[in-house]
Amino acid sequence: MLHDGGDQREWGVSKVEVLALVDILARVQLSRAEDHVREFNAALAPWRREPAVREFIHRTRKELGVAA
């Protein structure tokens, strides 16, 4: 456990290792978000010609790189 000094060496973990772990966790969260958006986009298929749906699918493809 860290003491008042907050020195990461007490944990035996470097800042680089922590940053790498944060990066990995961010990618996992993005991957899960992409999966959910992909499923949602698929459920919207019957309404894909509606302007709002078309715009939503376009934005998700652009922002997340998610296929419809």
mmCIF file of the N, C-alpha and C atoms, coordinates in Angstrom:
data_MODEL
# 
_entry.id   MODEL 
# 
loop_
_atom_site.group_PDB 
_atom_site.id 
_atom_site.type_symbol 
_atom_site.label_atom_id 
_atom_site.label_alt_id 
_atom_site.label_comp_id 
_atom_site.label_asym_id 
_atom_site.label_entity_id 
_atom_site.label_seq_id 
_atom_site.pdbx_PDB_ins_code 
_atom_site.Cartn_x 
_atom_site.Cartn_y 
_atom_site.Cartn_z 
_atom_site.occupancy 
_atom_site.B_iso_or_equiv 
_atom_site.pdbx_formal_charge 
_atom_site.auth_seq_id 
_atom_site.auth_comp_id 
_atom_site.auth_asym_id 
_atom_site.auth_atom_id 
_atom_site.pdbx_PDB_model_num 
ATOM 1   N N  . MET A 1 1  ? 0.843   -1.179 0.000   1.00 0.00 ? 1  MET A N  1 
ATOM 2   C CA . MET A 1 1  ? 0.000   0.000  0.000   1.00 0.00 ? 1  MET A CA 1 
ATOM 3   C C  . MET A 1 1  ? 0.884   1.237  0.000   1.00 0.00 ? 1  MET A C  1 
ATOM 4   N N  . LEU A 1 2  ? 0.459   2.248  -0.708  1.00 0.00 ? 2  LEU A N  1 
ATOM 5   C CA . LEU A 1 2  ? 1.232   3.487  -0.752  1.00 0.00 ? 2  LEU A CA 1 
ATOM 6   C C  . LEU A 1 2  ? 1.125   4.238  0.563   1.00 0.00 ? 2  LEU A C  1 
ATOM 7   N N  . HIS A 1 3  ? 2.232   4.837  0.954   1.00 0.00 ? 3  HIS A N  1 
ATOM 8   C CA . HIS A 1 3  ? 2.234   5.681  2.142   1.00 0.00 ? 3  HIS A CA 1 
ATOM 9   C C  . HIS A 1 3  ? 2.040   7.120  1.717   1.00 0.00 ? 3  HIS A C  1 
ATOM 10  N N  . ASP A 1 4  ? 2.031   8.026  2.659   1.00 0.00 ? 4  ASP A N  1 
ATOM 11  C CA . ASP A 1 4  ? 1.764   9.441  2.364   1.00 0.00 ? 4  ASP A CA 1 
ATOM 12  C C  . ASP A 1 4  ? 2.646   10.003 1.258   1.00 0.00 ? 4  ASP A C  1 
ATOM 13  N N  . GLY A 1 5  ? 3.839   9.499  1.095   1.00 0.00 ? 5  GLY A N  1 
ATOM 14  C CA . GLY A 1 5  ? 4.741   10.027 0.073   1.00 0.00 ? 5  GLY A CA 1 
ATOM 15  C C  . GLY A 1 5  ? 4.266   9.773  -1.340  1.00 0.00 ? 5  GLY A C  1 
ATOM 16  N N  . GLY A 1 6  ? 3.469   8.732  -1.568  1.00 0.00 ? 6  GLY A N  1 
ATOM 17  C CA . GLY A 1 6  ? 2.943   8.434  -2.895  1.00 0.00 ? 6  GLY A CA 1 
ATOM 18  C C  . GLY A 1 6  ? 3.994   7.941  -3.866  1.00 0.00 ? 6  GLY A C  1 
ATOM 19  N N  . ASP A 1 7  ? 5.049   7.361  -3.406  1.00 0.00 ? 7  ASP A N  1 
ATOM 20  C CA . ASP A 1 7  ? 6.144   6.898  -4.258  1.00 0.00 ? 7  ASP A CA 1 
ATOM 21  C C  . ASP A 1 7  ? 5.754   5.578  -4.907  1.00 0.00 ? 7  ASP A C  1 
ATOM 22  N N  . GLN A 1 8  ? 5.694   5.558  -6.273  1.00 0.00 ? 8  GLN A N  1 
ATOM 23  C CA . GLN A 1 8  ? 5.263   4.347  -6.960  1.00 0.00 ? 8  GLN A CA 1 
ATOM 24  C C  . GLN A 1 8  ? 6.205   3.174  -6.731  1.00 0.00 ? 8  GLN A C  1 
ATOM 25  N N  . ARG A 1 9  ? 7.432   3.423  -6.305  1.00 0.00 ? 9  ARG A N  1 
ATOM 26  C CA . ARG A 1 9  ? 8.366   2.321  -6.073  1.00 0.00 ? 9  ARG A CA 1 
ATOM 27  C C  . ARG A 1 9  ? 7.905   1.426  -4.935  1.00 0.00 ? 9  ARG A C  1 
ATOM 28  N N  . GLU A 1 10 ? 7.104   1.960  -4.029  1.00 0.00 ? 10 GLU A N  1 
ATOM 29  C CA . GLU A 1 10 ? 6.588   1.136  -2.938  1.00 0.00 ? 10 GLU A CA 1 
ATOM 30  C C  . GLU A 1 10 ? 5.651   0.056  -3.459  1.00 0.00 ? 10 GLU A C  1 
ATOM 31  N N  . TRP A 1 11 ? 5.057   0.259  -4.617  1.00 0.00 ? 11 TRP A N  1 
ATOM 32  C CA . TRP A 1 11 ? 4.186   -0.730 -5.238  1.00 0.00 ? 11 TRP A CA 1 
ATOM 33  C C  . TRP A 1 11 ? 4.989   -1.669 -6.134  1.00 0.00 ? 11 TRP A C  1 
ATOM 34  N N  . GLY A 1 12 ? 6.181   -1.269 -6.483  1.00 0.00 ? 12 GLY A N  1 
ATOM 35  C CA . GLY A 1 12 ? 6.986   -2.060 -7.397  1.00 0.00 ? 12 GLY A CA 1 
ATOM 36  C C  . GLY A 1 12 ? 6.533   -1.916 -8.836  1.00 0.00 ? 12 GLY A C  1 
ATOM 37  N N  . VAL A 1 13 ? 5.866   -0.800 -9.164  1.00 0.00 ? 13 VAL A N  1 
ATOM 38  C CA . VAL A 1 13 ? 5.338   -0.561 -10.504 1.00 0.00 ? 13 VAL A CA 1 
ATOM 39  C C  . VAL A 1 13 ? 5.827   0.809  -10.960 1.00 0.00 ? 13 VAL A C  1 
ATOM 40  N N  . SER A 1 14 ? 6.351   0.860  -12.168 1.00 0.00 ? 14 SER A N  1 
ATOM 41  C CA . SER A 1 14 ? 6.830   2.138  -12.692 1.00 0.00 ? 14 SER A CA 1 
ATOM 42  C C  . SER A 1 14 ? 5.684   2.915  -13.338 1.00 0.00 ? 14 SER A C  1 
ATOM 43  N N  . LYS A 1 15 ? 5.912   4.191  -13.551 1.00 0.00 ? 15 LYS A N  1 
ATOM 44  C CA . LYS A 1 15 ? 4.917   5.020  -14.229 1.00 0.00 ? 15 LYS A CA 1 
ATOM 45  C C  . LYS A 1 15 ? 4.668   4.514  -15.636 1.00 0.00 ? 15 LYS A C  1 
ATOM 46  N N  . VAL A 1 16 ? 5.686   4.038  -16.300 1.00 0.00 ? 16 VAL A N  1 
ATOM 47  C CA . VAL A 1 16 ? 5.536   3.512  -17.665 1.00 0.00 ? 16 VAL A CA 1 
ATOM 48  C C  . VAL A 1 16 ? 4.616   2.298  -17.655 1.00 0.00 ? 16 VAL A C  1 
ATOM 49  N N  . GLU A 1 17 ? 4.778   1.433  -16.677 1.00 0.00 ? 17 GLU A N  1 
ATOM 50  C CA . GLU A 1 17 ? 3.914   0.249  -16.584 1.00 0.00 ? 17 GLU A CA 1 
ATOM 51  C C  . GLU A 1 17 ? 2.466   0.648  -16.308 1.00 0.00 ? 17 GLU A C  1 
ATOM 52  N N  . VAL A 1 18 ? 2.276   1.633  -15.463 1.00 0.00 ? 18 VAL A N  1 
ATOM 53  C CA . VAL A 1 18 ? 0.921   2.109  -15.169 1.00 0.00 ? 18 VAL A CA 1 
ATOM 54  C C  . VAL A 1 18 ? 0.291   2.702  -16.422 1.00 0.00 ? 18 VAL A C  1 
ATOM 55  N N  . LEU A 1 19 ? 1.045   3.512  -17.146 1.00 0.00 ? 19 LEU A N  1 
ATOM 56  C CA . LEU A 1 19 ? 0.518   4.112  -18.368 1.00 0.00 ? 19 LEU A CA 1 
ATOM 57  C C  . LEU A 1 19 ? 0.198   3.047  -19.413 1.00 0.00 ? 19 LEU A C  1 
ATOM 58  N N  . ALA A 1 20 ? 1.010   2.030  -19.502 1.00 0.00 ? 20 ALA A N  1 
ATOM 59  C CA . ALA A 1 20 ? 0.745   0.933  -20.440 1.00 0.00 ? 20 ALA A CA 1 
ATOM 60  C C  . ALA A 1 20 ? -0.545  0.207  -20.056 1.00 0.00 ? 20 ALA A C  1 
ATOM 61  N N  . LEU A 1 21 ? -0.750  -0.010 -18.774 1.00 0.00 ? 21 LEU A N  1 
ATOM 62  C CA . LEU A 1 21 ? -1.971  -0.671 -18.306 1.00 0.00 ? 21 LEU A CA 1 
ATOM 63  C C  . LEU A 1 21 ? -3.194  0.189  -18.602 1.00 0.00 ? 21 LEU A C  1 
ATOM 64  N N  . VAL A 1 22 ? -3.097  1.487  -18.370 1.00 0.00 ? 22 VAL A N  1 
ATOM 65  C CA . VAL A 1 22 ? -4.207  2.401  -18.675 1.00 0.00 ? 22 VAL A CA 1 
ATOM 66  C C  . VAL A 1 22 ? -4.526  2.355  -20.163 1.00 0.00 ? 22 VAL A C  1 
ATOM 67  N N  . ASP A 1 23 ? -3.501  2.317  -21.011 1.00 0.00 ? 23 ASP A N  1 
ATOM 68  C CA . ASP A 1 23 ? -3.698  2.239  -22.456 1.00 0.00 ? 23 ASP A CA 1 
ATOM 69  C C  . ASP A 1 23 ? -4.420  0.947  -22.837 1.00 0.00 ? 23 ASP A C  1 
ATOM 70  N N  . ILE A 1 24 ? -4.018  -0.151 -22.249 1.00 0.00 ? 24 ILE A N  1 
ATOM 71  C CA . ILE A 1 24 ? -4.655  -1.449 -22.530 1.00 0.00 ? 24 ILE A CA 1 
ATOM 72  C C  . ILE A 1 24 ? -6.119  -1.418 -22.112 1.00 0.00 ? 24 ILE A C  1 
ATOM 73  N N  . LEU A 1 25 ? -6.400  -0.898 -20.917 1.00 0.00 ? 25 LEU A N  1 
ATOM 74  C CA . LEU A 1 25 ? -7.774  -0.835 -20.431 1.00 0.00 ? 25 LEU A CA 1 
ATOM 75  C C  . LEU A 1 25 ? -8.639  0.064  -21.310 1.00 0.00 ? 25 LEU A C  1 
ATOM 76  N N  . ALA A 1 26 ? -8.074  1.161  -21.798 1.00 0.00 ? 26 ALA A N  1 
ATOM 77  C CA . ALA A 1 26 ? -8.821  2.054  -22.678 1.00 0.00 ? 26 ALA A CA 1 
ATOM 78  C C  . ALA A 1 26 ? -9.189  1.330  -23.974 1.00 0.00 ? 26 ALA A C  1 
ATOM 79  N N  . ARG A 1 27 ? -8.274  0.532  -24.504 1.00 0.00 ? 27 ARG A N  1 
ATOM 80  C CA . ARG A 1 27 ? -8.570  -0.213 -25.737 1.00 0.00 ? 27 ARG A CA 1 
ATOM 81  C C  . ARG A 1 27 ? -9.642  -1.266 -25.503 1.00 0.00 ? 27 ARG A C  1 
ATOM 82  N N  . VAL A 1 28 ? -9.620  -1.898 -24.339 1.00 0.00 ? 28 VAL A N  1 
ATOM 83  C CA . VAL A 1 28 ? -10.645 -2.900 -24.010 1.00 0.00 ? 28 VAL A CA 1 
ATOM 84  C C  . VAL A 1 28 ? -12.011 -2.223 -23.952 1.00 0.00 ? 28 VAL A C  1 
ATOM 85  N N  . GLN A 1 29 ? -12.080 -1.074 -23.295 1.00 0.00 ? 29 GLN A N  1 
ATOM 86  C CA . GLN A 1 29 ? -13.343 -0.354 -23.214 1.00 0.00 ? 29 GLN A CA 1 
ATOM 87  C C  . GLN A 1 29 ? -13.811 0.064  -24.597 1.00 0.00 ? 29 GLN A C  1 
ATOM 88  N N  . LEU A 1 30 ? -12.907 0.546  -25.448 1.00 0.00 ? 30 LEU A N  1 
ATOM 89  C CA . LEU A 1 30 ? -13.266 0.938  -26.803 1.00 0.00 ? 30 LEU A CA 1 
ATOM 90  C C  . LEU A 1 30 ? -13.772 -0.267 -27.581 1.00 0.00 ? 30 LEU A C  1 
ATOM 91  N N  . SER A 1 31 ? -13.119 -1.400 -27.420 1.00 0.00 ? 31 SER A N  1 
ATOM 92  C CA . SER A 1 31 ? -13.540 -2.612 -28.113 1.00 0.00 ? 31 SER A CA 1 
ATOM 93  C C  . SER A 1 31 ? -14.951 -3.012 -27.697 1.00 0.00 ? 31 SER A C  1 
ATOM 94  N N  . ARG A 1 32 ? -15.241 -2.930 -26.412 1.00 0.00 ? 32 ARG A N  1 
ATOM 95  C CA . ARG A 1 32 ? -16.598 -3.258 -25.937 1.00 0.00 ? 32 ARG A CA 1 
ATOM 96  C C  . ARG A 1 32 ? -17.604 -2.266 -26.480 1.00 0.00 ? 32 ARG A C  1 
ATOM 97  N N  . ALA A 1 33 ? -17.241 -0.990 -26.500 1.00 0.00 ? 33 ALA A N  1 
ATOM 98  C CA . ALA A 1 33 ? -18.147 0.027  -27.042 1.00 0.00 ? 33 ALA A CA 1 
ATOM 99  C C  . ALA A 1 33 ? -18.419 -0.240 -28.514 1.00 0.00 ? 33 ALA A C  1 
ATOM 100 N N  . GLU A 1 34 ? -17.384 -0.586 -29.251 1.00 0.00 ? 34 GLU A N  1 
ATOM 101 C CA . GLU A 1 34 ? -17.554 -0.888 -30.670 1.00 0.00 ? 34 GLU A CA 1 
ATOM 102 C C  . GLU A 1 34 ? -18.487 -2.075 -30.865 1.00 0.00 ? 34 GLU A C  1 
ATOM 103 N N  . ASP A 1 35 ? -18.349 -3.101 -30.018 1.00 0.00 ? 35 ASP A N  1 
ATOM 104 C CA . ASP A 1 35 ? -19.240 -4.262 -30.108 1.00 0.00 ? 35 ASP A CA 1 
ATOM 105 C C  . ASP A 1 35 ? -20.697 -3.857 -29.883 1.00 0.00 ? 35 ASP A C  1 
ATOM 106 N N  . HIS A 1 36 ? -20.932 -3.026 -28.877 1.00 0.00 ? 36 HIS A N  1 
ATOM 107 C CA . HIS A 1 36 ? -22.297 -2.587 -28.582 1.00 0.00 ? 36 HIS A CA 1 
ATOM 108 C C  . HIS A 1 36 ? -22.862 -1.740 -29.721 1.00 0.00 ? 36 HIS A C  1 
ATOM 109 N N  . VAL A 1 37 ? -22.058 -0.849 -30.259 1.00 0.00 ? 37 VAL A N  1 
ATOM 110 C CA . VAL A 1 37 ? -22.522 0.003  -31.358 1.00 0.00 ? 37 VAL A CA 1 
ATOM 111 C C  . VAL A 1 37 ? -22.786 -0.834 -32.606 1.00 0.00 ? 37 VAL A C  1 
ATOM 112 N N  . ARG A 1 38 ? -21.940 -1.816 -32.856 1.00 0.00 ? 38 ARG A N  1 
ATOM 113 C CA . ARG A 1 38 ? -22.133 -2.703 -34.017 1.00 0.00 ? 38 ARG A CA 1 
ATOM 114 C C  . ARG A 1 38 ? -23.474 -3.443 -33.893 1.00 0.00 ? 38 ARG A C  1 
ATOM 115 N N  . GLU A 1 39 ? -23.773 -3.950 -32.700 1.00 0.00 ? 39 GLU A N  1 
ATOM 116 C CA . GLU A 1 39 ? -25.043 -4.644 -32.471 1.00 0.00 ? 39 GLU A CA 1 
ATOM 117 C C  . GLU A 1 39 ? -26.225 -3.689 -32.639 1.00 0.00 ? 39 GLU A C  1 
ATOM 118 N N  . PHE A 1 40 ? -26.065 -2.482 -32.105 1.00 0.00 ? 40 PHE A N  1 
ATOM 119 C CA . PHE A 1 40 ? -27.130 -1.481 -32.211 1.00 0.00 ? 40 PHE A CA 1 
ATOM 120 C C  . PHE A 1 40 ? -27.361 -1.106 -33.670 1.00 0.00 ? 40 PHE A C  1 
ATOM 121 N N  . ASN A 1 41 ? -26.285 -0.888 -34.412 1.00 0.00 ? 41 ASN A N  1 
ATOM 122 C CA . ASN A 1 41 ? -26.403 -0.566 -35.832 1.00 0.00 ? 41 ASN A CA 1 
ATOM 123 C C  . ASN A 1 41 ? -27.119 -1.681 -36.589 1.00 0.00 ? 41 ASN A C  1 
ATOM 124 N N  . ALA A 1 42 ? -26.808 -2.915 -36.263 1.00 0.00 ? 42 ALA A N  1 
ATOM 125 C CA . ALA A 1 42 ? -27.462 -4.050 -36.919 1.00 0.00 ? 42 ALA A CA 1 
ATOM 126 C C  . ALA A 1 42 ? -28.960 -4.054 -36.613 1.00 0.00 ? 42 ALA A C  1 
ATOM 127 N N  . ALA A 1 43 ? -29.321 -3.715 -35.374 1.00 0.00 ? 43 ALA A N  1 
ATOM 128 C CA . ALA A 1 43 ? -30.736 -3.675 -34.995 1.00 0.00 ? 43 ALA A CA 1 
ATOM 129 C C  . ALA A 1 43 ? -31.478 -2.553 -35.717 1.00 0.00 ? 43 ALA A C  1 
ATOM 130 N N  . LEU A 1 44 ? -30.753 -1.524 -36.130 1.00 0.00 ? 44 LEU A N  1 
ATOM 131 C CA . LEU A 1 44 ? -31.368 -0.396 -36.841 1.00 0.00 ? 44 LEU A CA 1 
ATOM 132 C C  . LEU A 1 44 ? -31.557 -0.662 -38.337 1.00 0.00 ? 44 LEU A C  1 
ATOM 133 N N  . ALA A 1 45 ? -31.111 -1.801 -38.816 1.00 0.00 ? 45 ALA A N  1 
ATOM 134 C CA . ALA A 1 45 ? -31.149 -2.104 -40.256 1.00 0.00 ? 45 ALA A CA 1 
ATOM 135 C C  . ALA A 1 45 ? -32.513 -1.847 -40.908 1.00 0.00 ? 45 ALA A C  1 
ATOM 136 N N  . PRO A 1 46 ? -33.627 -2.209 -40.281 1.00 0.00 ? 46 PRO A N  1 
ATOM 137 C CA . PRO A 1 46 ? -34.919 -1.958 -40.944 1.00 0.00 ? 46 PRO A CA 1 
ATOM 138 C C  . PRO A 1 46 ? -35.208 -0.469 -41.190 1.00 0.00 ? 46 PRO A C  1 
ATOM 139 N N  . TRP A 1 47 ? -34.542 0.410  -40.451 1.00 0.00 ? 47 TRP A N  1 
ATOM 140 C CA . TRP A 1 47 ? -34.781 1.850  -40.568 1.00 0.00 ? 47 TRP A CA 1 
ATOM 141 C C  . TRP A 1 47 ? -33.589 2.583  -41.175 1.00 0.00 ? 47 TRP A C  1 
ATOM 142 N N  . ARG A 1 48 ? -32.691 1.868  -41.813 1.00 0.00 ? 48 ARG A N  1 
ATOM 143 C CA . ARG A 1 48 ? -31.443 2.475  -42.281 1.00 0.00 ? 48 ARG A CA 1 
ATOM 144 C C  . ARG A 1 48 ? -31.636 3.580  -43.319 1.00 0.00 ? 48 ARG A C  1 
ATOM 145 N N  . ARG A 1 49 ? -32.788 3.641  -43.955 1.00 0.00 ? 49 ARG A N  1 
ATOM 146 C CA . ARG A 1 49 ? -33.034 4.701  -44.937 1.00 0.00 ? 49 ARG A CA 1 
ATOM 147 C C  . ARG A 1 49 ? -33.530 5.995  -44.290 1.00 0.00 ? 49 ARG A C  1 
ATOM 148 N N  . GLU A 1 50 ? -33.896 5.925  -43.023 1.00 0.00 ? 50 GLU A N  1 
ATOM 149 C CA . GLU A 1 50 ? -34.326 7.127  -42.305 1.00 0.00 ? 50 GLU A CA 1 
ATOM 150 C C  . GLU A 1 50 ? -33.120 8.045  -42.122 1.00 0.00 ? 50 GLU A C  1 
ATOM 151 N N  . PRO A 1 51 ? -33.283 9.333  -42.361 1.00 0.00 ? 51 PRO A N  1 
ATOM 152 C CA . PRO A 1 51 ? -32.143 10.259 -42.265 1.00 0.00 ? 51 PRO A CA 1 
ATOM 153 C C  . PRO A 1 51 ? -31.418 10.218 -40.916 1.00 0.00 ? 51 PRO A C  1 
ATOM 154 N N  . ALA A 1 52 ? -32.139 10.178 -39.816 1.00 0.00 ? 52 ALA A N  1 
ATOM 155 C CA . ALA A 1 52 ? -31.492 10.172 -38.494 1.00 0.00 ? 52 ALA A CA 1 
ATOM 156 C C  . ALA A 1 52 ? -30.690 8.891  -38.279 1.00 0.00 ? 52 ALA A C  1 
ATOM 157 N N  . VAL A 1 53 ? -31.226 7.771  -38.734 1.00 0.00 ? 53 VAL A N  1 
ATOM 158 C CA . VAL A 1 53 ? -30.525 6.490  -38.592 1.00 0.00 ? 53 VAL A CA 1 
ATOM 159 C C  . VAL A 1 53 ? -29.300 6.471  -39.488 1.00 0.00 ? 53 VAL A C  1 
ATOM 160 N N  . ARG A 1 54 ? -29.475 6.934  -40.706 1.00 0.00 ? 54 ARG A N  1 
ATOM 161 C CA . ARG A 1 54 ? -28.346 6.994  -41.640 1.00 0.00 ? 54 ARG A CA 1 
ATOM 162 C C  . ARG A 1 54 ? -27.223 7.859  -41.072 1.00 0.00 ? 54 ARG A C  1 
ATOM 163 N N  . GLU A 1 55 ? -27.584 9.002  -40.486 1.00 0.00 ? 55 GLU A N  1 
ATOM 164 C CA . GLU A 1 55 ? -26.582 9.890  -39.885 1.00 0.00 ? 55 GLU A CA 1 
ATOM 165 C C  . GLU A 1 55 ? -25.900 9.221  -38.691 1.00 0.00 ? 55 GLU A C  1 
ATOM 166 N N  . PHE A 1 56 ? -26.677 8.529  -37.846 1.00 0.00 ? 56 PHE A N  1 
ATOM 167 C CA . PHE A 1 56 ? -26.099 7.842  -36.691 1.00 0.00 ? 56 PHE A CA 1 
ATOM 168 C C  . PHE A 1 56 ? -25.088 6.793  -37.143 1.00 0.00 ? 56 PHE A C  1 
ATOM 169 N N  . ILE A 1 57 ? -25.467 5.977  -38.097 1.00 0.00 ? 57 ILE A N  1 
ATOM 170 C CA . ILE A 1 57 ? -24.567 4.926  -38.588 1.00 0.00 ? 57 ILE A CA 1 
ATOM 171 C C  . ILE A 1 57 ? -23.324 5.548  -39.213 1.00 0.00 ? 57 ILE A C  1 
ATOM 172 N N  . HIS A 1 58 ? -23.514 6.621  -39.978 1.00 0.00 ? 58 HIS A N  1 
ATOM 173 C CA . HIS A 1 58 ? -22.368 7.308  -40.581 1.00 0.00 ? 58 HIS A CA 1 
ATOM 174 C C  . HIS A 1 58 ? -21.415 7.820  -39.500 1.00 0.00 ? 58 HIS A C  1 
ATOM 175 N N  . ARG A 1 59 ? -21.971 8.447  -38.458 1.00 0.00 ? 59 ARG A N  1 
ATOM 176 C CA . ARG A 1 59 ? -21.122 8.996  -37.388 1.00 0.00 ? 59 ARG A CA 1 
ATOM 177 C C  . ARG A 1 59 ? -20.400 7.897  -36.624 1.00 0.00 ? 59 ARG A C  1 
ATOM 178 N N  . THR A 1 60 ? -21.064 6.783  -36.370 1.00 0.00 ? 60 THR A N  1 
ATOM 179 C CA . THR A 1 60 ? -20.384 5.700  -35.649 1.00 0.00 ? 60 THR A CA 1 
ATOM 180 C C  . THR A 1 60 ? -19.264 5.098  -36.496 1.00 0.00 ? 60 THR A C  1 
ATOM 181 N N  . ARG A 1 61 ? -19.496 4.988  -37.784 1.00 0.00 ? 61 ARG A N  1 
ATOM 182 C CA . ARG A 1 61 ? -18.421 4.493  -38.664 1.00 0.00 ? 61 ARG A CA 1 
ATOM 183 C C  . ARG A 1 61 ? -17.234 5.446  -38.649 1.00 0.00 ? 61 ARG A C  1 
ATOM 184 N N  . LYS A 1 62 ? -17.542 6.739  -38.727 1.00 0.00 ? 62 LYS A N  1 
ATOM 185 C CA . LYS A 1 62 ? -16.488 7.754  -38.767 1.00 0.00 ? 62 LYS A CA 1 
ATOM 186 C C  . LYS A 1 62 ? -15.745 7.857  -37.436 1.00 0.00 ? 62 LYS A C  1 
ATOM 187 N N  . GLU A 1 63 ? -16.480 7.943  -36.338 1.00 0.00 ? 63 GLU A N  1 
ATOM 188 C CA . GLU A 1 63 ? -15.879 8.180  -35.027 1.00 0.00 ? 63 GLU A CA 1 
ATOM 189 C C  . GLU A 1 63 ? -15.216 6.933  -34.440 1.00 0.00 ? 63 GLU A C  1 
ATOM 190 N N  . LEU A 1 64 ? -15.844 5.797  -34.585 1.00 0.00 ? 64 LEU A N  1 
ATOM 191 C CA . LEU A 1 64 ? -15.336 4.575  -33.961 1.00 0.00 ? 64 LEU A CA 1 
ATOM 192 C C  . LEU A 1 64 ? -14.766 3.578  -34.965 1.00 0.00 ? 64 LEU A C  1 
ATOM 193 N N  . GLY A 1 65 ? -15.005 3.804  -36.227 1.00 0.00 ? 65 GLY A N  1 
ATOM 194 C CA . GLY A 1 65 ? -14.555 2.838  -37.217 1.00 0.00 ? 65 GLY A CA 1 
ATOM 195 C C  . GLY A 1 65 ? -15.364 1.558  -37.150 1.00 0.00 ? 65 GLY A C  1 
ATOM 196 N N  . VAL A 1 66 ? -16.636 1.694  -36.793 1.00 0.00 ? 66 VAL A N  1 
ATOM 197 C CA . VAL A 1 66 ? -17.511 0.533  -36.626 1.00 0.00 ? 66 VAL A CA 1 
ATOM 198 C C  . VAL A 1 66 ? -18.253 0.277  -37.913 1.00 0.00 ? 66 VAL A C  1 
ATOM 199 N N  . ALA A 1 67 ? -18.229 -0.956 -38.381 1.00 0.00 ? 67 ALA A N  1 
ATOM 200 C CA . ALA A 1 67 ? -19.007 -1.341 -39.554 1.00 0.00 ? 67 ALA A CA 1 
ATOM 201 C C  . ALA A 1 67 ? -20.475 -1.447 -39.179 1.00 0.00 ? 67 ALA A C  1 
ATOM 202 N N  . ALA A 1 68 ? -21.323 -1.155 -40.119 1.00 0.00 ? 68 ALA A N  1 
ATOM 203 C CA . ALA A 1 68 ? -22.778 -1.226 -39.858 1.00 0.00 ? 68 ALA A CA 1 
ATOM 204 C C  . ALA A 1 68 ? -23.226 -2.661 -39.740 1.00 0.00 ? 68 ALA A C  1 
# 
